Amino acid sequence: MTDKKNVLDFDMEQLKSVISDLGEPAYRAKQVWEWVYNGAGCFDEMTNLPRTFRDLLNSRLCIGSMRIAEKLVSDKNETIKYLFALPDGKAVESVLMKYRYGNSACLSTQIGCRMGCRFCASAKLGIDRNLTAGEMMAQFIAMQKDCGERISRVVLMGIGEPFDNYDEVVRFIRRLNQKDTFGISYRRMTVSTCGLVPEIKRFISENIPVNLSISLHAPNDEIRRRIMPAAARYSFDKILSACHIYIHKTGRRVTFEYILISGVNDRDEHAAELAERISGLLCHVNLIALNPVEGSDYMRSDRERTEAFKNILEKYHIPVTVRRELGDDISASCGQLRKNSIESDWMVD
């Protein structure tokens, strides 16, 4: 493990200050910045910098790049799941999804998660620590470098609750949007939350017009609190109220993510109740197949039940889709690769 500061954690002004403290002119910061955001893995690759300066950078700083510890590629090469090794011996997962309209990266925001959702592999291990904005950026850079193609969309739906790491997530989103990094439009970014109401309201005030996705997974508080312990903090109605504010302020629709769990939240009455609760809201429901989690009795709903649930929502004129299952041959649940690495006493070389 290194105590050197990660260049990816600096904004441009911070990098200028650090380089100035090293006795170098401020314009060197722009040179370093360009190399870093073009995928340079070390300072020695920065050939337009003097050797003495590169040696100085090596002695004080690091480029916190991610090492690919494990990589799973679907049969059709449409999905790539990564397990990245961090310098401190921790591991984090990311997923690259390939669509006709471009590549999308699903990134993690924490190492582990404290929300405790019963259907999630990550929740079983609890929280280790937050990821920095630089570590989130490192996931993106490593994936784009590995696939050799531009990534045009980012969803923060990997391991962790983004709004439980609020400040670093906002820093990452803003930087990813900058023209001197990757210039990804806010409208091509999505933040998913289990419903942390104060943070949703705070995020609205940031004036960052990204897509907001709510991990809902139930039509009422009783079921939601049973499968999502964190739901006890904020009621269904409070979440809907925050969504109303978001829609009013941004003019953008909210997406409700809904994992269908057989016999738990997938009955006809559940669909009708959900439709009645969200009727009139500018929203979209995304129905998701449950991925199996070791040690859990929860089972995914079959195709017939999924279609019946969808049809009921459509009768209420609720926009709804069933999420396309990319790479179902590597569809181990989110967090499973990391869980396996810990249980096998995996360590960074």
Long-range contacts (C-beta under 8 A, 24 or more apart in sequence): 1-87, 1-88, 1-89, 2-62, 2-87, 4-60, 4-61, 4-62, 5-60, 5-61, 5-62, 6-61, 6-62, 6-63, 6-64, 6-132, 6-134, 6-135, 6-138, 7-32, 7-36, 7-61, 7-62, 7-63, 7-64, 7-134, 8-36, 8-63, 8-64, 8-132, 8-133, 8-134, 8-135, 8-137, 8-138, 8-141, 9-64, 9-132, 9-133, 9-134, 10-134, 11-171, 11-175, 12-180, 18-60, 18-61, 22-56, 22-57, 22-60, 24-53, 24-56, 28-53, 32-57, 33-180, 34-180, 36-63, 37-141, 37-180, 37-181, 37-182, 39-141, 39-144, 39-145, 41-65, 62-87, 64-134, 64-135, 64-138, 65-138, 65-141, 65-142, 66-92, 66-135, 66-138, 66-139, 66-141, 66-142, 67-348, 68-142, 68-146, 69-341, 69-346, 69-348, 70-337, 70-341, 71-146, 72-330, 72-332, 72-337, 73-330, 74-326, 74-327, 74-328, 74-329, 74-330, 75-327, 75-329, 76-327, 78-326, 78-327, 79-326, 79-327, 79-330, 80-143, 80-146, 80-147, 80-327, 81-327, 81-330, 81-332, 81-337, 82-139, 82-142, 82-143, 82-146, 83-337, 83-338, 83-341, 84-138, 84-139, 84-142, 85-348, 85-349, 86-111, 86-135, 86-348, 87-348, 89-347, 89-348, 90-128, 90-129, 91-337, 91-338, 91-341, 91-342, 91-346, 91-348, 92-131, 92-135, 92-139, 92-158, 92-159, 92-338, 93-158, 93-159, 93-334, 93-335, 93-337, 93-338, 94-139, 94-142, 94-143, 94-158, 95-158, 96-143, 96-147, 96-151, 97-326, 97-327, 98-326, 101-152, 102-150, 102-151, 102-152, 102-153, 103-147, 103-149, 103-150, 103-151, 103-152, 103-153, 104-151, 104-152, 104-153, 104-154, 104-155, 105-139, 105-140, 105-143, 105-144, 105-151, 105-153, 105-154, 105-155, 106-155, 106-156, 106-157, 106-158, 107-136, 107-139, 107-140, 107-154, 107-155, 107-156, 107-158, 108-136, 108-139, 108-158, 108-159, 108-160, 109-136, 109-156, 109-158, 109-159, 109-160, 109-161, 109-162, 109-164, 109-165, 109-168, 109-169, 110-159, 110-160, 110-161, 110-164, 110-165, 111-159, 111-160, 111-338, 112-159, 112-160, 113-159, 113-160, 113-161, 113-164, 113-335, 114-161, 114-164, 114-230, 115-161, 115-164, 115-194, 115-228, 115-229, 115-230, 116-228, 116-229, 116-230, 117-194, 117-215, 117-217, 117-227, 117-228, 117-229, 117-230, 118-226, 118-227, 118-228, 118-229, 118-296, 118-298, 119-217, 119-227, 119-259, 119-261, 119-290, 119-293, 119-296, 119-298, 120-293, 120-333, 120-334, 120-335, 121-293, 121-294, 121-332, 121-333, 121-334, 121-335, 121-336, 121-339, 122-159, 122-160, 122-334, 122-335, 122-338, 122-339, 123-335, 124-293, 124-295, 124-335, 124-339, 125-335, 125-338, 125-339, 125-342, 130-160, 130-164, 130-165, 130-168, 131-160, 131-165, 131-168, 132-168, 133-168, 133-169, 133-171, 133-172, 133-175, 136-168, 136-169, 136-172, 137-172, 137-175, 137-176, 137-181, 140-176, 140-182, 151-182, 151-184, 152-184, 152-188, 153-184, 153-188, 153-189, 153-190, 154-184, 154-188, 154-189, 154-190, 155-189, 155-190, 155-192, 155-213, 156-189, 156-190, 156-191, 156-192, 157-190, 157-192, 157-213, 157-334, 158-334, 159-334, 159-335, 159-338, 161-193, 161-194, 161-196, 161-230, 162-191, 162-192, 162-193, 163-191, 163-193, 163-196, 163-199, 163-200, 163-203, 164-196, 164-199, 166-199, 166-202, 166-203, 170-203, 170-206, 170-208, 173-208, 173-210, 174-208, 186-210, 187-211, 190-255, 192-257, 194-228, 194-230, 194-231, 195-230, 195-231, 195-234, 195-239, 195-242, 196-230, 196-233, 196-234, 197-234, 197-238, 197-239, 197-241, 197-242, 200-239, 200-242, 200-243, 200-246, 201-242, 201-245, 204-245, 204-246, 204-249, 204-250, 209-250, 209-252, 211-252, 211-255, 212-243, 212-246, 212-252, 212-254, 212-255, 213-254, 213-255, 213-256, 213-257, 213-286, 214-239, 214-243, 214-254, 214-255, 214-256, 214-257, 215-257, 216-256, 216-257, 216-258, 216-274, 217-257, 217-258, 217-259, 217-261, 217-265, 218-265, 218-270, 219-265, 219-270, 219-271, 219-273, 219-274, 219-277, 220-273, 220-277, 223-264, 223-265, 223-270, 226-264, 227-261, 227-264, 227-265, 236-277, 240-277, 240-278, 240-281, 243-281, 243-283, 244-281, 247-281, 247-282, 247-283, 252-282, 253-282, 253-283, 253-284, 254-281, 254-282, 254-283, 254-284, 255-283, 255-284, 255-285, 255-286, 256-283, 256-284, 256-285, 256-286, 257-286, 257-288, 258-285, 258-286, 258-287, 258-288, 259-288, 259-289, 259-290, 260-287, 260-288, 260-289, 260-290, 260-300, 260-301, 260-305, 260-306, 260-309, 261-290, 261-298, 261-299, 261-300, 261-301, 262-290, 262-298, 262-299, 262-300, 262-301, 262-302, 262-305, 263-299, 264-298, 266-301, 266-305, 266-306, 266-309, 268-308, 268-309, 268-312, 270-309, 271-308, 271-309, 271-312, 271-313, 272-312, 272-316, 274-313, 274-318, 275-312, 275-313, 275-315, 275-316, 275-318, 276-316, 278-318, 279-316, 279-317, 279-318, 283-318, 283-319, 284-319, 284-320, 284-321, 285-313, 285-318, 285-319, 285-320, 285-321, 286-320, 286-321, 286-323, 287-320, 287-321, 287-322, 287-323, 288-323, 289-322, 289-323, 289-325, 291-331, 291-332, 291-333, 291-334, 291-336, 292-333, 293-333, 293-336, 294-336, 294-339
